[in-house]
Amino acid sequence: MPLLEVRHLQKRYGDHLAVEDVSFALHAGEVFGLLGPNGAGKSTTMMMIAGLLPSDGGEVLLDGRRFQPSKPADRRELGVVPQDLAVYPELNSWENLRFFGRLYGLRGNTLQSRCEDVLNQVGLTDAAARKSGEYSGGMKRRLNFAIALLHQPRVLILDEPTVGVDPQSRAHLLDCVRNVSAAGVGVIYASHYMEEVQSMCQRVAIIDHGKMLAYDSVENLLRGMSADVHIALGSGHLNGEVTGLATIQTSDEGRQTLVVPGDGDDRAHRLREVLEKIEAAGAKVERIETQQTNLERLFLQLTGTKLRD
């Protein structure tokens, strides 16, 4: 049985359907990637899962029973790291943690012990007495993470936890995610850093305009892709000559790259035809390379390359 199950979540803002039909399961010890462009519905989905936003349809199940955010015992099962920092800058780490710990019902020696543990986990023990407003961006993110771990949740929801941090803090936060998942915590991980998701997550869901576009293991999703061949021209130009065989990308400097799609059994035939067209046009090939399959390529294929606000 999944630790957490999301079934047909929906959210509407007036006439706008922000989340239309999102469903997935999360298992104990799994890091699950939730991906989508800006405005795709990721944050709305996570807020509904955490009970911070009421849904207009669907349900969230925890251990097979309906999750009820009005119950303190249910709320304590989840930890949330929001994209916006949720720390009090005038308080130091100890004070921030004690405040949030009391909200979760922690008291006395238990609270003290948990504060010590999470400060050690996120590497803030030596800076714990300093006001958090004096921290670097990476340190604030680590404190944000520590607060979510304080009450030992079984499900951790991370919304862009490494945005804007230095490489050292990012590496430490990713290690923290790996450690909590290895301890059996289920993690929902939303990020625009595709390399992070590909290295961290066992399965992913890609959503756009509130709809699920893909949902499978990273391995299976990438197995279904094939590598395109990129032919960069050092001189010369082609236009209609390669229609139906390749797409043309033009750089700001006016140089062309011909992209021969990797799908289909006739790629080798099309590649030969493109090279013949290049030779006939008197153009020169600068290099030929195969673009490797990765999560970013799949993401762009599904959601497009158009800029989002």
TIKE-897247 format. One record per residue (C-alpha): residue in three letters; x, y, z; residue number from 1. Coordinates in steps of 0.2 Angstrom, whole numbers, plus 2048, in hexadecimal, padded with zeros to 3 digits. Layout:
residues N
(ALA, (X, Y, Z), NUM)
...
end
This chain:
residues 309
(MET, (800, 800, 800), 1)
(PRO, (807, 811, 7FC), 2)
(LEU, (80B, 81D, 80A), 3)
(LEU, (802, 82B, 802), 4)
(GLU, (7F6, 82B, 7F3), 5)
(VAL, (7EF, 83A, 7E9), 6)
(ARG, (7DF, 836, 7E0), 7)
(HIS, (7D8, 842, 7D3), 8)
(LEU, (7DC, 852, 7DB), 9)
(GLN, (7D4, 862, 7D4), 10)
(LYS, (7D5, 874, 7D8), 11)
(ARG, (7CB, 882, 7CF), 12)
(TYR, (7CE, 895, 7D1), 13)
(GLY, (7BE, 89D, 7CA), 14)
(ASP, (7BE, 897, 7B7), 15)
(HIS, (7D0, 891, 7B8), 16)
(LEU, (7D3, 87F, 7BB), 17)
(ALA, (7E4, 87F, 7C3), 18)
(VAL, (7E5, 86D, 7C7), 19)
(GLU, (7DA, 862, 7BD), 20)
(ASP, (7DE, 850, 7C1), 21)
(VAL, (7ED, 84B, 7CA), 22)
(SER, (7F0, 83A, 7D1), 23)
(PHE, (800, 831, 7D7), 24)
(ALA, (806, 826, 7E5), 25)
(LEU, (815, 828, 7F1), 26)
(HIS, (81D, 81A, 7FA), 27)
(ALA, (827, 81A, 80A), 28)
(GLY, (839, 81D, 807), 29)
(GLU, (836, 824, 7F5), 30)
(VAL, (83B, 835, 7EE), 31)
(PHE, (82D, 83A, 7E2), 32)
(GLY, (830, 848, 7D5), 33)
(LEU, (822, 854, 7D1), 34)
(LEU, (826, 85E, 7C2), 35)
(GLY, (81E, 86C, 7B8), 36)
(PRO, (821, 87D, 7B1), 37)
(ASN, (81D, 88D, 7BA), 38)
(GLY, (80A, 88D, 7BD), 39)
(ALA, (808, 87B, 7B9), 40)
(GLY, (7FF, 877, 7C9), 41)
(LYS, (80D, 86F, 7D4), 42)
(SER, (80D, 87B, 7E3), 43)
(THR, (7FA, 87A, 7E3), 44)
(THR, (7FA, 867, 7E3), 45)
(MET, (807, 867, 7F1), 46)
(MET, (7FD, 873, 7FB), 47)
(MET, (7ED, 868, 7F9), 48)
(ILE, (7F7, 859, 7FE), 49)
(ALA, (7FD, 861, 80E), 50)
(GLY, (7EB, 867, 812), 51)
(LEU, (7F1, 87A, 810), 52)
(LEU, (7E4, 87C, 802), 53)
(PRO, (7D3, 874, 800), 54)
(SER, (7D1, 86A, 7F0), 55)
(ASP, (7C1, 86B, 7E5), 56)
(GLY, (7C2, 858, 7E1), 57)
(GLY, (7CC, 849, 7E5), 58)
(GLU, (7D4, 842, 7F5), 59)
(VAL, (7E4, 83F, 7FD), 60)
(LEU, (7E6, 82E, 806), 61)
(LEU, (7F3, 82B, 814), 62)
(ASP, (7F6, 818, 818), 63)
(GLY, (7E6, 815, 80E), 64)
(ARG, (7DB, 820, 818), 65)
(ARG, (7D5, 832, 813), 66)
(PHE, (7E2, 83F, 819), 67)
(GLN, (7D9, 84C, 825), 68)
(PRO, (7E3, 85B, 827), 69)
(SER, (7D7, 861, 835), 70)
(LYS, (7DE, 853, 840), 71)
(PRO, (7EF, 858, 848), 72)
(ALA, (7F4, 846, 848), 73)
(ASP, (7F2, 846, 835), 74)
(ARG, (7FB, 856, 833), 75)
(ARG, (80A, 850, 83D), 76)
(GLU, (80C, 842, 82F), 77)
(LEU, (812, 84F, 823), 78)
(GLY, (820, 85C, 822), 79)
(VAL, (820, 86A, 816), 80)
(VAL, (82F, 874, 80F), 81)
(PRO, (827, 882, 805), 82)
(GLN, (82F, 88C, 7F7), 83)
(ASP, (82E, 89C, 801), 84)
(LEU, (838, 89C, 811), 85)
(ALA, (82E, 899, 820), 86)
(VAL, (839, 89E, 82E), 87)
(TYR, (839, 8AD, 83A), 88)
(PRO, (849, 8B8, 836), 89)
(GLU, (849, 8C0, 847), 90)
(LEU, (84B, 8AF, 84F), 91)
(ASN, (85A, 8A4, 84F), 92)
(SER, (859, 892, 84A), 93)
(TRP, (856, 88B, 85C), 94)
(GLU, (847, 897, 85E), 95)
(ASN, (840, 894, 84D), 96)
(LEU, (841, 881, 850), 97)
(ARG, (839, 882, 862), 98)
(PHE, (82B, 88D, 85B), 99)
(PHE, (826, 881, 84D), 100)
(GLY, (82A, 872, 858), 101)
(ARG, (81D, 878, 865), 102)
(LEU, (810, 879, 857), 103)
(TYR, (812, 867, 854), 104)
(GLY, (810, 863, 866), 105)
(LEU, (823, 860, 86A), 106)
(ARG, (828, 865, 87C), 107)
(GLY, (836, 864, 888), 108)
(ASN, (845, 857, 885), 109)
(THR, (83C, 850, 876), 110)
(LEU, (83C, 862, 86D), 111)
(GLN, (84E, 865, 873), 112)
(SER, (854, 855, 86C), 113)
(ARG, (84B, 857, 85B), 114)
(CYS, (852, 869, 859), 115)
(GLU, (863, 862, 85C), 116)
(ASP, (861, 854, 850), 117)
(VAL, (85A, 85E, 841), 118)
(LEU, (867, 86C, 844), 119)
(ASN, (874, 85F, 842), 120)
(GLN, (86C, 857, 833), 121)
(VAL, (86B, 868, 829), 122)
(GLY, (87C, 86E, 82F), 123)
(LEU, (877, 87D, 839), 124)
(THR, (87C, 878, 84B), 125)
(ASP, (88B, 885, 84B), 126)
(ALA, (880, 893, 845), 127)
(ALA, (870, 88F, 84F), 128)
(ALA, (872, 89D, 85B), 129)
(ARG, (873, 8AA, 84D), 130)
(LYS, (863, 8B3, 847), 131)
(SER, (85D, 8AA, 837), 132)
(GLY, (85B, 8BB, 82F), 133)
(GLU, (86E, 8BC, 82E), 134)
(TYR, (86F, 8AB, 825), 135)
(SER, (874, 8A8, 813), 136)
(GLY, (867, 8A2, 807), 137)
(GLY, (86D, 891, 809), 138)
(MET, (86D, 891, 81C), 139)
(LYS, (85B, 897, 81C), 140)
(ARG, (856, 889, 810), 141)
(ARG, (85E, 87D, 81B), 142)
(LEU, (855, 884, 82A), 143)
(ASN, (845, 883, 820), 144)
(PHE, (848, 871, 81D), 145)
(ALA, (84C, 86D, 830), 146)
(ILE, (83B, 874, 835), 147)
(ALA, (833, 868, 82A), 148)
(LEU, (83D, 859, 831), 149)
(LEU, (83A, 85E, 843), 150)
(HIS, (82B, 854, 847), 151)
(GLN, (831, 845, 83E), 152)
(PRO, (824, 844, 830), 153)
(ARG, (821, 835, 825), 154)
(VAL, (81D, 83F, 816), 155)
(LEU, (828, 84E, 811), 156)
(ILE, (822, 85A, 804), 157)
(LEU, (830, 865, 7FC), 158)
(ASP, (82C, 874, 7F1), 159)
(GLU, (83C, 87A, 7E8), 160)
(PRO, (847, 876, 7F8), 161)
(THR, (857, 87B, 7EF), 162)
(VAL, (852, 88A, 7E5), 163)
(GLY, (85F, 898, 7E6), 164)
(VAL, (86C, 88F, 7F2), 165)
(ASP, (87E, 88D, 7F0), 166)
(PRO, (885, 87D, 7EA), 167)
(GLN, (88B, 877, 7FB), 168)
(SER, (87A, 87A, 803), 169)
(ARG, (872, 871, 7F4), 170)
(ALA, (87D, 862, 7F6), 171)
(HIS, (879, 861, 809), 172)
(LEU, (866, 863, 806), 173)
(LEU, (866, 855, 7F9), 174)
(ASP, (870, 84A, 805), 175)
(CYS, (862, 84E, 812), 176)
(VAL, (855, 849, 806), 177)
(ARG, (85E, 839, 803), 178)
(ASN, (860, 835, 815), 179)
(VAL, (84E, 838, 81A), 180)
(SER, (848, 82D, 80C), 181)
(ALA, (854, 820, 811), 182)
(ALA, (84C, 820, 822), 183)
(GLY, (83B, 81C, 81A), 184)
(VAL, (834, 82E, 818), 185)
(GLY, (82A, 830, 808), 186)
(VAL, (82F, 840, 7FF), 187)
(ILE, (826, 84B, 7F2), 188)
(TYR, (833, 855, 7E9), 189)
(ALA, (82F, 864, 7DE), 190)
(SER, (83D, 86C, 7D5), 191)
(HIS, (842, 875, 7C5), 192)
(TYR, (853, 86D, 7C6), 193)
(MET, (851, 85E, 7BB), 194)
(GLU, (862, 857, 7BF), 195)
(GLU, (85D, 857, 7D1), 196)
(VAL, (84D, 84E, 7CE), 197)
(GLN, (855, 841, 7C2), 198)
(SER, (862, 83D, 7CF), 199)
(MET, (857, 83D, 7DE), 200)
(CYS, (846, 836, 7D9), 201)
(GLN, (840, 824, 7D5), 202)
(ARG, (830, 82A, 7CD), 203)
(VAL, (82A, 83A, 7C6), 204)
(ALA, (81A, 842, 7C0), 205)
(ILE, (81A, 851, 7B4), 206)
(ILE, (80B, 85C, 7B4), 207)
(ASP, (806, 86B, 7AA), 208)
(HIS, (7F6, 876, 7AA), 209)
(GLY, (7F1, 86B, 7B8), 210)
(LYS, (7F1, 85B, 7AE), 211)
(MET, (7FD, 84C, 7B0), 212)
(LEU, (807, 84A, 7A1), 213)
(ALA, (813, 83C, 7A7), 214)
(TYR, (814, 830, 7B6), 215)
(ASP, (820, 822, 7B7), 216)
(SER, (831, 81E, 7BD), 217)
(VAL, (83F, 829, 7B7), 218)
(GLU, (847, 819, 7AF), 219)
(ASN, (837, 815, 7A5), 220)
(LEU, (834, 827, 7A0), 221)
(LEU, (846, 829, 799), 222)
(ARG, (845, 818, 791), 223)
(GLY, (837, 81D, 786), 224)
(MET, (842, 82C, 77F), 225)
(SER, (84E, 82A, 771), 226)
(ALA, (85D, 836, 76E), 227)
(ASP, (85D, 843, 760), 228)
(VAL, (86B, 846, 755), 229)
(HIS, (871, 858, 754), 230)
(ILE, (87B, 85E, 745), 231)
(ALA, (884, 86F, 748), 232)
(LEU, (888, 878, 738), 233)
(GLY, (898, 882, 737), 234)
(SER, (893, 88B, 727), 235)
(GLY, (884, 88C, 71B), 236)
(HIS, (872, 88B, 71E), 237)
(LEU, (864, 87F, 71A), 238)
(ASN, (851, 883, 71B), 239)
(GLY, (844, 879, 711), 240)
(GLU, (851, 86C, 70B), 241)
(VAL, (84F, 863, 71C), 242)
(THR, (83C, 864, 71E), 243)
(GLY, (835, 854, 726), 244)
(LEU, (847, 84E, 72A), 245)
(ALA, (84D, 85A, 737), 246)
(THR, (849, 869, 741), 247)
(ILE, (854, 879, 740), 248)
(GLN, (85A, 882, 74F), 249)
(THR, (863, 893, 74B), 250)
(SER, (86E, 89B, 758), 251)
(ASP, (86F, 8AE, 75C), 252)
(GLU, (87F, 8AE, 751), 253)
(GLY, (875, 8A7, 742), 254)
(ARG, (87D, 895, 743), 255)
(GLN, (871, 887, 740), 256)
(THR, (86F, 876, 748), 257)
(LEU, (865, 868, 740), 258)
(VAL, (85C, 85D, 74C), 259)
(VAL, (858, 84C, 745), 260)
(PRO, (84B, 844, 751), 261)
(GLY, (850, 834, 75A), 262)
(ASP, (83F, 82B, 758), 263)
(GLY, (83B, 81F, 74B), 264)
(ASP, (845, 811, 743), 265)
(ASP, (849, 81C, 734), 266)
(ARG, (854, 828, 73D), 267)
(ALA, (864, 821, 734), 268)
(HIS, (85C, 824, 723), 269)
(ARG, (856, 835, 728), 270)
(LEU, (868, 839, 72E), 271)
(ARG, (870, 834, 71E), 272)
(GLU, (863, 83F, 714), 273)
(VAL, (867, 84E, 71F), 274)
(LEU, (87A, 84C, 71D), 275)
(GLU, (877, 84B, 70A), 276)
(LYS, (86C, 85B, 70A), 277)
(ILE, (87A, 863, 714), 278)
(GLU, (887, 85E, 707), 279)
(ALA, (87C, 863, 6F8), 280)
(ALA, (87A, 874, 700), 281)
(GLY, (88C, 877, 702), 282)
(ALA, (88B, 879, 715), 283)
(LYS, (898, 872, 721), 284)
(VAL, (895, 867, 730), 285)
(GLU, (89E, 86D, 740), 286)
(ARG, (899, 85F, 74B), 287)
(ILE, (88C, 851, 74D), 288)
(GLU, (886, 84C, 75F), 289)
(THR, (879, 841, 766), 290)
(GLN, (86F, 84A, 774), 291)
(GLN, (86D, 83E, 783), 292)
(THR, (85C, 83A, 78A), 293)
(ASN, (859, 843, 79B), 294)
(LEU, (84A, 849, 7A5), 295)
(GLU, (84C, 85B, 79F), 296)
(ARG, (84A, 856, 78D), 297)
(LEU, (83B, 84C, 791), 298)
(PHE, (834, 85A, 79C), 299)
(LEU, (836, 867, 78D), 300)
(GLN, (82E, 85A, 781), 301)
(LEU, (81F, 859, 78B), 302)
(THR, (81D, 86B, 791), 303)
(GLY, (825, 874, 783), 304)
(THR, (832, 881, 782), 305)
(LYS, (827, 891, 782), 306)
(LEU, (82C, 89D, 791), 307)
(ARG, (821, 89D, 7A0), 308)
(ASP, (81D, 8AB, 7AB), 309)
end
